[in-house]
Amino acid sequence: MLRFLAITVFCFLAPFLAYAGWRQFAPGSSLGREDWSYKVLSRLSAAGVVVALIAVLGLVHFSGGNAGTTYHPAEFRDGKLVPGGFD
């Protein structure tokens, strides 16, 4: 669950980081308050939501077991950890 949350948050923040990097390293520009107008923030937020939704849909679609299978969590048997899996 933590991995899922971390990927989603990173995907939402990726457009902001890309914009900040572009503004910081573009020739003749510096990163200031005027670069973060309401219009820019709303577009970056919309892009972040789209990227995060694509990431969530990709994670849900490509991870997990096959349909109709049952997940059995990891457990201890005879003092040894037996990994979980789908049957």
N, C-alpha and C positions, 0 to 999 in steps of 0.2 A: 504494500500500500504506500509506503514511503517512496519507493521508486516511482510509482505512478504519479504521486503528487509532485515530486521533484521534476519529472519530465514535463508535466503540465505547466508548472510555474516557469521553468526555463523556456519553454516554447512561447509562453505569453510574453516574457521579457525580451526575447530575441530581437524583435523589431526595434525596441528601444535601445538595446545595446548596439545593434547595427547602425542605427541613426546617429547615436552618440559617437561611435567610432568613426563614421564617415565625416561628421562635422568636425571632429577633433583633428583628424589627419588629412583632411582636404587642404590643398594649397591655398593659402590666403584666407583661411577662416579659423575662427576660434569658437569654442563652445561657451555660449552665454545664455542669459535668461531669455533674450529675444528669440533664440532658436527653439524654444519650447512653448510656442503659442498654443492657444486652445485648439486651433485647427490642426496643428501638427500632432498634438497629444491625442485628439480624437481619432485621427487617421492611424496613428501607431497603435492605439487601443483596439481599433477595429481589426487591424492586421494581426495583432497579438491574439485576439479571440479566434480569428479564423485559423491561425497556425495551431493554437491550442486544441481547437475542435478536431482538426485533421489529425493531430497527434493522438488524441483520445480515441478517435475512431480507429486509427491504425493499431493502437495498443489493444483495444478490445477485439478487433478482428483477427489479429495475428498472434495473440498470446492466449494461453489457456488450452484446455483439452478439446477433444472432438465432441460434437454434439452427441448426447445420449450416454456419455461416460460418467462415472462417479469418481470424485476426488477423494483420496484417502490421505490424510495428513501424516507427516513423519511421526514415528513413535519409537519407543524403546522396547526391544525384544531381547530377552536374555542378556541385559546389560549393554546392548549395542544399539546405536541409533540406526533405524531403518528409514531411508528417505521415503517421502510421500510420492504419490503419483496418481495418474488416472488409469482406471480399469475399464 
